[in-house]
Amino acid sequence: MISKGYYGNYGGAFIPELLRPNVVELQKAFETLSTQEAFKTEFYSLLRDYVGRPTPLYKANNLSERFGAQIYLKREDLCHTGAHKINNTLGQILLAKHMGKRHVIAETGAGQHGVATATACALMDIPCTVYMGEKDIARQAPNVARMKMLGAEVVAATSGSKTLKDATNEAIRAWINRPDAYYLIGSVVGPHPYPEMVAYFQSVISDEIKKQLNQVPDYIIACVGGGSNAAGAFYHFIDSETQLIGVEAAGEGVDSGKSAATLALGTPGVLHASYSYMMQNEDGQVLEPHSISAGLDYPGIGPLHAHLFETGKAQFTAITDQEALDAALQLTRLEGIIPALESAHAMAQLDKMTFAATDIVVVNLSGRGDKDMSTYSKFLDL
């Protein structure tokens, strides 16, 4: 589906000339190593023995009864570190090791990618620096502590909205100043080959769903910020009859001025070195996003999802902060599973749909809710 770094009209590598050698080097390394059996064996061994894969595909009987369908949860929350992010960081840290890189730079929003990066770097004995918005540092304090305990340097981004967009800006600036480092992007965004590469490492999710379900599901639902967990869940079903549904963050409402629903509000443009949909004003200036969920608080979306949106291969919806909170509480009370706020957006989509009793619905539960307990306590009056 990807050709010369583009998904249809979207993708590319809009980078400073100084970084071109790095991106070309990475592209060649990924193209070579990802086809080598030794590399794949090392990667899949880590996924099995270190991450704990395959993650369960759990038949949620109480949810199934509630919604009148066959509801399954892909339990990425049970991965080591508590989210799907570790799949990608282990793949990329192996690339960094084979490329001889001795320092890693990363950005993070909710902190799960930061924790997964710090974990992978500790495992491979490679120092890392993680950039994180000052606002996200405050609302994701448990993950900040985990990163520091794992040996990462956490640097606050204090410009703009002080969230994921600004952390990414700072990480790219740091990479420009230190081109010998490895930049470990956490989502299907950024210059080619990152969107392709992250989707490849996350595709283990949909590969497992196919094998575990042993039939084609009617629906797959996943939350979308940049879009890595959705890319992984959709990957092997893009050309199937399955209805793919990506759920963005509507914040306080799509038309409230406090939203992160990129495909509802955005237009094509270049953000973080990739041509895709982004939230921007008529002068091309990035609009500040808002979401109660730090991992979805981003004004863009990966080029794969922009392509799926325009071609109709996937449907994209938007869920408000309050709807996500309500869905999180519902899942917790019905199934005894506390989801990450990001995953709660995907869960809330179930309330927007009408199912047949025989419909098979898979929701990608991308992360667990430990990191969000202070937010849950505040807004759910716990």
N, C-alpha and C positions, 0 to 999 in steps of 0.2 A: 504493500500500500504506500510505502514511502519511496520517493524517487528523488535522488540528488539532494537529499536533505529536506524535502518538502512533502507534506501530506496535502495533495491537491495544491491549493494556492498558499498554504500556510507552513511556516517553518523558516529555514534558512539560518544563516549565522551573520548577524549584523554586529560585528565586533571591531574594536580598535585594532589597527594594524599590528600593534605590539603583541596582541594575543593570538594572532593568526597562526604562528608556528605551534603554539600550545594546542589549539583546537585541531589542527591538521595532525599533530602527533597523537592526540587522543583518538581521533577518528581511525587512524591506521592501526593503533593498538587494539581498539575495540573490534574492528573488522577482522583482525588476525586472531586475537586470543579467543573471541567468542565462538570461533569455529573449531578450536583445538580441544580434543577430548580430555587432555590433562587439565586444562583450565576448567572445563565444564565439570569434570569429576571433583575437582577441589571445591568449586562453588556449591555443587549439590550436596557434597559431603558436609559442608558447613551448614547448609540449610537444614539438613536432617539432624545432625548431631549437636549443633550449637543453637540454632533457632528453634528446633523442635517441630519441623515440618514432617509430614503434611499436617496443617491445622485442620481441626474437625469441620465437617459440614453438618451443622447441628439442626435437626428437625425440631423447630420450636412449636410444640404442640399447643401450648396455651395461646400463643399468637395466631396459630393456624385456626383455632376455634374462634378467636376474636374477629378475624378478618375473612373467614370462610374460604380459605385457600390453603395450599400446602406451602408453608413458610419455612425456609431454611436460612440459617445464619452462617456465613463463612467466617470462622472465628479467628480472624487476624489479631484480635485482642489477646490471644493466647501465645502469640510469638514472644520469644525472648525480647525484652525491653518494652513489650506491651502494645506494639503496633506493627503494621506492615512495613514500616520504613527500613527495618533491618535487612529485608530482602535485597534492596537496592544498595545499601551502604556496604554490605559484604561483597557484592559483585564489583562495586567500584573500588573498594579498598584492595581487592585482588589486582585490579588493573593498575592502581597506583603502585603497588608493590612490584609488579612485573615491569613497570616503566621506570623503576628506580627512584620514585619520588619520596622525599624525606620530610615533607610537611603537607598537611591537609588544611584547606580552608572550606568552611561550610556556612550556610545560612539556615535559620530555623524560625518557624512561627510558633506553633504549639509546643515546640521543644522536643517532639518525638524524633524528628530527623536529627536534631542536635544530639540527643541521647544515643541514637543508633550510630551516628558518626563517631561520637566519643567512644562508644563500645567497640566498634570495629577498629578504631585507631589504637585503643588499649590492647586489643587482641594481637595486632600486628606491630606493636611498639613503634608507632608513628605519631609524632606530636600533632595536635590539631588546634585550630582557632575557630570558634563558632560565633558568628554574628547574629544578634537577636535584638529585636526592637525593644526599647526601654519599656513600653507599655506591656509587651508580652512577657518580659522578664518579671514584671510585677504580678501578672495574672497566672503565670505558669511556674511559680517558685519551686515546686517539687522537682520539675525537670531541670531547672537551673542547678539545683543542688546535686542532682545525679550527674550532670555533665561535669561539674567541678570535681566531684568525687572520682570520676573516671579519668581525670587528668586534663580535661580540656580547658583552654582559656576561653572564657565567655566575654565577648565585647559588645557593649550596648550601642545600638543605633539610636541616635537622639534627634535625627532630623525627621521632617514630614510627620506622618501619623505615628511614627515610632513602632511600626509593626513589620510584617514580613516583607513588604515591598522595600522598605528602607533598609532592612537587614540584608536583602539581596543586593541593593545598591552598594552597600559598604563592602560586602564580600567580593563583588566584582572589582571595586576599586583596589581592594587588598591584593587581588590576583594580578591586576595590572602592575602593581608595585612589586610583586613577587612572582614573576612568571615561571619560576622554577618549581613553585608549589603545585599541588593537585587541588583543583576546585571540585568538590563533591556536592553536586546539586541534588536536591531531595525530591524534585517533582519533574513532570514531563514538560518542563519549560526550559528556557535558555537556548543558546546557540546549538545547532546541529554539531555533534551527534547526541547531545544530552536527551532530548525527548525520545529518540529511538532507543537509546541505551537504557534509560530508566524503565521504559515500557517493557523492554526485553527482560530485564531482571525481575520486574514485578509480574511478568506473565505466568510465573509459577502459580499464581492465585487461580487464574482461569483454567490452567492445565489441570490443577487438582480438582476444581469443581467438575470438570468434564468426567474425570475418572471416578470421582466419588458419587456423582449423581447417576452416571451411566445412562443419561438421556439428556436431551436438549431442554433446558428450562424455558418457561414462557416469558419470564422477566428476570433481569438482573438489575439491581438498584445499588448505586454507590454515590457517596458524596463527592463533590468536585470543588477543589480550590484551584490549585494548579492542575491537579488531576491524576496523581500517580496511582492511588488505590483503584480508581475507576478504570484507568488504562489497564492495570493488571487484571481486574475482574472481567473486563470486556474483551480482552485481547483475542482469545480463541473462539469468540462468539460473534465477531464483527460481521462475518459473512453468513451467519446462520439466521434462522427464523426468530431467534430470541429478541424480545424488545429490550433494548438497552436504555436505562434511564439514569442520567446524571443529575444530581441534586446540588444546586448552588445555594449559597447563603443569601437570603433576602434581607437579613438584618432586621430593621424595624419596619420593613415593607419595601417592596421593589421601588415604589415611587416616593419613598419617604426622604430621600437624600442621605439616608444612612443604610446602605446596602452594599453587598459584594456580589450581586448577581450579574456577572460579566456578560453572559450571553443575552440576558434580558435588556441590559442597559448599554452594552459596549458596541464599539465599531472596530473594524480592522485597523491595526497599527503596530508599531514596533515597541515592544517592552522587553527589557532584559535580553536583548540580542536576538529576539525571535519575532517574526511577523505572525500575529494572531489577533484574536479579539481582545480588546482592553477597554477599560472605563476611562474616557477622556472627554475633555470639553472641545468646543469647536476650534480652538487654537492648538489642539493636540497635547494639551497638558493633562497629566494623569490625575484623575479624580481620586480622592481619598475614599477607600472602602470602609465598610463597617460590618462586623459580625461578632456576636457573642463568642464565637469559636475562633481562636487564634489561628488555627490551621486553615481556615477558609477565608480569612481576612486579607484577601489579595485581589488587586484590581485587574487581573488578567486570567488567561486560561491557556493550557497547552495547545499547540497547533494540531495535535491529533484530534482533540475534542472539537476544535473549531471546524475541522474537516468533517467529523461525524455529524455535527450540528447542521452544517450547510448541505450535506448530502442526504440528510434524513436518516442516516444509519443509526442514530441515537436521538432520543428525546431528552430535553433538559428542562428542569423545573426549578423553582426557588421556594425555600422554606424559611419562615421567619424565626427569629430568636425564640419567641414564646412557643411556637410549634415544636421546635427542637427540644426545648426544656420539657414540654408535655410528653413528647415521645420518649425521652430518656427515662422519665418517671414511669411511664407505662411499661417499657421493656423491663425496668428494674423490678417492678411489682409483679409482672406476669411471669418472667423467666428467671429472676434472680441474677441478672446480668447488668452491671452498670456500664454504659457505653461512654466513650469519649464524646464530647460535644459535636465533633465533626461527624462521627457515625450516627449520632442522634438525628442529624438532618436527613440522612438516608432512611432511618426508621420512620420519620414523620411522613415520608412520602406514601407509606401504606395507607394512612388515613385519607389520602386524596384519591384513592383508586377503588374501583369495584371489581371484584374477582369472581370467576367461576370456581366451584368447589374443587375442580380438578386442576386448576392453574398451579404451576410450580413456580414459586417466587424465591429467588436467592437475593438476600441483602448482604452486602459486604460489610461486616462489622470491623471496620478498619483499625480501631484502637479501643483501649479500655479507659474508664473514666477516673482513675486515681488522680490524674493531673488536674482535673476539673472540679474537684470536690469543693474548693472554696467558692467557685462560681455557683455550683449547684446549691450549696448551703445558703448563699446570699439570695438567690432568686427563687428557690423553692421553699424558703423559710424552714429549713431542716433544724 
